[in-house]
Amino acid sequence: MGKTISIIGSGFSSLSAACYLAKAGHKVSVFEKNDTVGGRARQLVRDGFTFDIGPSWYWMPDVFEKFFNDFGKSTNDYYQLDKLSPAYKIFFSDDVITIGDHMDQICEEFERIEAGSSKPLRKFIARAQNHYDIAINKVVLKPGVSPFELVTKEIITRIDQFFKTISSEVRKNFKNPKLIATLEFPVLFLGAKPNQTPSFYSFMNYADFGLGTWHPKGGMYEIIKAMKNLAEDLGVSINTSNNVEKIKVEKGKTTGIEVNGKIINSDIVLSGADYHHSETLLDKAYRQYSESYWDKRTFAPSSLLFYIGFDKKLKNVEHHNLFFDTDFEAHAEEIYDKPQWPENPLFYVNFPSVTDKSMAPDGCETGFFLIPIAPDLEDTEELREQYFDIIINRFEKKTAQNVKNHILFKESFCVKDFISEYNSYKGNAYGMANTLRQTAFLRPKLKSKKVDGLYFTGQLTVPGPGVPPSLISGKLVADLIEKNEV
Ligand SMILES: Cc1cc2nc3c(=O)[nH]c(=O)nc-3n(C[C@H](O)[C@H](O)[C@H](O)COP(=O)(O)OP(=O)(O)OC[C@H]3O[C@@H](n4cnc5c(N)ncnc54)[C@H](O)[C@@H]3O)c2cc1C
């Protein structure tokens, strides 16, 4: 007999878990506080412009494909996937590096910057590929229940890779600061500084240079739409504008949730909302982690974002553009070590309409500007505007064009919105970082230690931040529920 399962939230992890649990024969209902599904990956459509509010980099296409294959489907059944060529462009203070869509082009670009660098690059990426195979096929598929999960031949023989950092590994092989920044960029997705991230995570470099950067036509929200359709086809009931106010517990076992004052009886409750918030839905006695526990964790950054409709096509830009024309170290310090608004921020700009006409009206450009910042910073309109001026001036200078007079509209999103829209802890954007002390079994657990029948999923638990890990997190928790409860 299937169980009645209530899932809180409709981000990637919740939708993934909903699909696996419904396929296993359970009666699954999703309750989302916002009026659309997708969580941090929602969409903004305005005056013919389409913006992905959150994720924009489609990496690790194999993980998405595997997800849909598990249901007898393929990504092709739902959306058209295009490989971006070039993958992205990085603006430095004195040069621009373009990352092509295969290794030969990337090696050529590395040689242009530092003669002889393509040889160590090929070796570095070969090692990264090896790590990727182990990470994706072995490590991330562990539920983080016990340290013994990691006691495998593959991990033991690479144990040094967990104690060295990606930063030391990169610096050992490359001297040019621009190449170092290029190779340290992918691990920023894991939410911590490269000198705090184990070198095993160089598998992100393989995801970048080896597997490439892709774009689902219509934007990242196409994946959410696909997962929603799949979930509904499998019988999942999806309820938006349903804010969960309480997780009900009787005699140490969950009995359901309270939504808009109404009790929904459930055998199992699974929360894909931010872990810290999920625990506040429980009486104090049933929470596993104290406020000081959360306060001591390394959180991934928050972000200041601008969604802009431009009335013309922009020049000298690609689909993805990184502005690393200021000091990487100084900005990282202002995110992690001495949290404060950055003096000279690095930023990222996404123009999906450069490669996908469907994202903007004819002759226009859809622009998404992102500055990573420390969580919990003061967030005011004045600060947002001050930072907008800083980056737009730099953007105009680096790309040699006027854009300020071509803005049709601009919307912003920052710390306060992450809290009000998603109940995000301290307004984090990307969850809890993957540092050595916050990896695998050292992360908040998928299963509650205090309440029977209560589970968690998403970017604050295993395996960690990012869309592919969130898809995997949903599968891991669904497998754990099957193992424990059925
Ligand atoms: C700006 C930005 C850019 C990013 N870029 C990338 C990228 O390019 N590539 C990539 O791979 N990853 C990226 N990420 C990370 C990625 O988006 C996340 O890791 C992933 O979407 C997290 O999914 P989740 O299921 O853990 O949580 P969420 O998406 O946060 O979903 C949680 C859901 O729970 C809901 N909820 C909260 N409280 C309640 C409640 N009480 N009742 C009901 N519902 C509730 C929330 O509204 C939300 O919908 C980005 C994130 C952001 C914010």
The ligand as a Gaussian input file, in Angstrom:
#p B3LYP/6-31G(d) Opt

LIG

0 1
 C       20.342000      33.654000      -8.483000
 C       20.661000      32.189000      -8.510000
 C       21.430000      31.685000      -9.525000
 C       21.744000      30.328000      -9.555000
 N       22.462000      29.843000     -10.612000
 C       22.612000      28.515000     -10.759000
 C       23.100000      27.991000     -11.983000
 O       23.378000      28.748000     -12.915000
 N       23.216000      26.632000     -12.116000
 C       22.871000      25.779000     -11.081000
 O       23.006000      24.555000     -11.242000
 N       22.378000      26.260000      -9.916000
 C       22.211000      27.594000      -9.740000
 N       21.633000      28.096000      -8.610000
 C       21.305000      27.179000      -7.521000
 C       20.004000      26.427000      -7.771000
 O       19.030000      27.297000      -8.276000
 C       19.524000      25.822000      -6.460000
 O       20.549000      24.987000      -5.921000
 C       18.257000      24.986000      -6.599000
 O       17.300000      25.621000      -7.421000
 C       17.707000      24.719000      -5.209000
 O       16.569000      23.930000      -5.266000
 P       15.891000      23.428000      -3.924000
 O       14.876000      22.427000      -4.317000
 O       16.906000      23.007000      -2.927000
 O       15.223000      24.721000      -3.223000
 P       14.330000      25.953000      -3.685000
 O       14.421000      26.192000      -5.121000
 O       14.664000      27.069000      -2.791000
 O       12.848000      25.478000      -3.339000
 C       12.301000      25.565000      -2.057000
 C       10.834000      25.909000      -2.205000
 O       10.199000      25.837000      -0.926000
 C        9.215000      26.864000      -0.870000
 N        8.856000      27.108000       0.530000
 C        9.630000      27.669000       1.488000
 N        8.943000      27.717000       2.659000
 C        7.731000      27.172000       2.418000
 C        6.587000      26.937000       3.230000
 N        6.560000      27.252000       4.536000
 N        5.486000      26.386000       2.667000
 C        5.477000      26.052000       1.334000
 N        6.535000      26.242000       0.527000
 C        7.656000      26.790000       1.067000
 C        9.909000      28.022000      -1.541000
 O        8.982000      29.010000      -1.955000
 C       10.588000      27.329000      -2.709000
 O        9.720000      27.262000      -3.814000
 C       21.283000      29.447000      -8.538000
 C       20.503000      29.966000      -7.503000
 C       20.180000      31.318000      -7.490000
 C       19.311000      31.842000      -6.387000

